[in-house]
Amino acid sequence: MRPTVTVTRKLTRMTTRTTLGAQLAALGLCCAWLALPSGCAEETVTGEQRVHIVRNSDAPAEVGGISPDKQADIQLMLQQREPSVRKCYNDVLNDGSHDRTFKGTAIVLISLAPSGKDTARVTAVKSIGGTLKNEEVNTCLVEKLKEFDYPNVTNSGTMEYTYKFEPAY
């Protein structure tokens, strides 16, 4: 009985390989046949080959800006100085006109330029959105961010940073 089982297994493997090989060959012929009429070159009336050039319509990549490693340094610095920025939110929260529902995010856009010194020159800071719609907090936040000393950058650029504010109690 054992020799029969072995022969059957060998036959099954051979049949599978043969079938798979035939299928791949047929697939290759079909792909070659499909590719012939739809190439990027065509013949003219005189028999010359004419090639169509397809150009990329995307705009060229932006050169410059704040490098990713400098952005990481700036994000770390902003996280370390968050308590001074949080004061803008806490002052408005504690003025008595707001409750625990006064919370949200503030998104700022910080523009920096190289200064030739150890710190970057702040060219602009703008509040560009978020869910915390309070002009007093946003104005204070922008003014605080203008006061910070940022790590120097090699190219001028902007970066976005999001603050999340919520009551501590």
Phi, psi and omega per residue, in radians:
M1 nan -0.669 -3.114
R2 -1.041 -0.785 -3.130
P3 -1.031 -0.586 -3.129
T4 -1.153 -0.737 3.140
V5 -1.103 -0.760 -3.133
T6 -1.108 -0.776 3.139
V7 -1.112 -0.715 3.140
T8 -1.103 -0.750 3.122
R9 -1.094 -0.746 -3.135
K10 -1.123 -0.731 3.130
L11 -1.107 -0.703 -3.140
T12 -1.121 -0.756 3.119
R13 -1.094 -0.752 -3.130
M14 -1.131 -0.727 -3.138
T15 -1.130 -0.726 3.135
T16 -1.116 -0.785 3.134
R17 -1.104 -0.760 -3.136
T18 -1.108 -0.788 3.139
T19 -1.116 -0.759 -3.137
L20 -1.131 -0.741 3.112
G21 -1.085 -0.736 3.125
A22 -1.148 -0.689 3.130
Q23 -1.144 -0.728 3.119
L24 -1.135 -0.695 3.115
A25 -1.117 -0.742 3.124
A26 -1.139 -0.688 3.116
L27 -1.123 -0.731 3.097
G28 -1.061 -0.737 3.114
L29 -1.140 -0.720 3.125
C30 -1.109 -0.748 -3.140
C31 -1.134 -0.725 3.120
A32 -1.113 -0.732 3.140
W33 -1.133 -0.709 3.132
L34 -1.198 -0.555 -3.073
A35 -1.364 -0.419 -3.081
L36 -1.047 -0.987 -3.040
P37 -1.316 -0.256 -3.022
S38 -1.974 0.597 3.126
G39 -1.322 -3.132 -3.126
C40 -1.603 -0.124 3.095
A41 -1.891 2.582 3.100
E42 -2.416 2.711 3.111
E43 -1.592 2.459 3.055
T44 -1.523 -3.118 3.140
V45 -1.077 -0.586 -3.120
T46 -1.456 -0.052 3.103
G47 1.625 0.052 3.104
E48 -1.288 2.615 3.049
Q49 -1.489 2.245 3.074
R50 -2.026 2.269 -3.078
V51 -1.943 2.367 3.061
H52 -1.637 2.212 3.114
I53 -1.712 2.202 3.129
V54 -1.808 2.104 -3.125
R55 -1.718 2.540 3.099
N56 -1.276 2.220 -3.106
S57 -1.526 -0.053 3.133
D58 -1.220 2.604 3.082
A59 -1.228 2.652 3.121
P60 -1.095 2.678 -3.132
A61 -1.091 2.525 -3.134
E62 -1.253 2.319 3.136
V63 -1.813 2.420 3.139
G64 1.677 -2.655 -3.104
G65 1.500 3.094 3.140
I66 -1.420 2.187 -3.095
S67 -1.159 2.687 -3.125
P68 -1.007 -0.649 -3.142
D69 -1.213 -0.609 3.070
K70 -1.232 -0.631 3.076
Q71 -1.073 -0.705 3.102
A72 -1.104 -0.718 3.098
D73 -1.090 -0.736 -3.128
I74 -1.169 -0.726 3.105
Q75 -1.075 -0.722 3.106
L76 -1.092 -0.762 3.121
M77 -1.095 -0.734 3.129
L78 -1.134 -0.653 3.094
Q79 -1.148 -0.703 -3.134
Q80 -1.180 -0.517 -3.107
R81 -1.746 0.213 -3.122
E82 -1.042 -0.609 3.126
P83 -0.994 -0.633 -3.141
S84 -1.256 -0.538 3.096
V85 -1.342 -0.621 3.136
R86 -1.078 -0.428 3.107
K87 -1.053 -0.606 3.096
C88 -1.021 -0.788 -3.128
Y89 -1.224 -0.815 -3.088
N90 -1.095 -0.652 3.115
D91 -1.064 -0.741 3.138
V92 -1.263 -0.684 3.135
L93 -1.095 -0.705 -3.042
N94 -1.532 0.069 3.135
D95 -1.330 -0.039 3.043
G96 1.667 -0.174 -3.104
S97 -1.684 0.031 -3.124
H98 -2.237 2.709 3.095
D99 -2.118 -2.876 -3.084
R100 -1.076 -0.319 -3.140
T101 -1.375 -0.132 3.118
F102 -1.389 1.609 3.128
K103 -2.719 2.877 3.126
G104 2.758 -2.918 -3.121
T105 -2.019 2.697 3.032
A106 -2.271 2.181 -3.128
I107 -1.856 2.235 -3.138
V108 -2.113 2.634 3.072
L109 -2.005 2.093 -3.073
I110 -1.930 2.157 3.106
S111 -1.869 2.232 -3.100
L112 -2.217 2.718 3.086
A113 -2.417 2.670 3.085
P114 -1.121 2.551 -3.095
S115 -2.072 -0.203 -3.064
G116 1.448 -0.047 3.114
K117 -1.945 -2.863 3.118
D118 -1.362 -0.319 -3.089
T119 -2.068 2.674 3.111
A120 -1.401 2.721 3.075
R121 -1.600 2.223 3.116
V122 -1.418 2.071 3.134
T123 -1.657 -0.487 3.104
A124 -2.925 2.606 2.988
V125 -2.384 2.214 -3.129
K126 -2.316 2.530 2.984
S127 -1.526 2.103 -3.045
I128 -1.986 0.078 3.104
G129 2.724 -2.837 -3.103
G130 2.075 3.063 -3.096
T131 -1.658 -0.207 3.110
L132 -1.559 1.748 -3.070
K133 -1.667 1.260 3.131
N134 -2.319 1.984 -3.066
E135 -1.088 -0.650 -3.118
E136 -1.125 -0.760 3.118
V137 -1.155 -0.792 -3.099
N138 -1.101 -0.726 3.135
T139 -1.132 -0.792 3.112
C140 -1.084 -0.742 -3.138
L141 -1.047 -0.835 -3.134
V142 -1.082 -0.770 -3.133
E143 -1.120 -0.715 3.114
K144 -1.093 -0.779 -3.090
L145 -1.146 -0.504 3.095
K146 -1.214 -0.440 -3.108
E147 -1.388 -0.372 -3.046
F148 -1.183 2.655 2.972
D149 -1.660 2.003 -3.102
Y150 -1.658 2.624 3.062
P151 -1.025 2.485 -3.099
N152 -1.116 2.557 3.132
V153 -2.051 2.692 3.141
T154 -1.518 -0.474 3.127
N155 -2.252 2.634 3.033
S156 -1.177 2.577 3.121
G157 -3.126 3.090 3.126
T158 -2.201 2.720 3.031
M159 -2.543 2.650 -3.112
E160 -1.782 2.489 3.085
Y161 -2.462 2.425 -3.108
T162 -1.988 2.243 3.045
Y163 -1.812 2.465 3.076
K164 -1.997 2.121 -3.115
F165 -2.009 2.366 3.026
E166 -2.753 2.677 -3.111
P167 -1.088 2.513 3.125
A168 -1.407 -0.325 -3.084
Y169 -1.617 nan nan
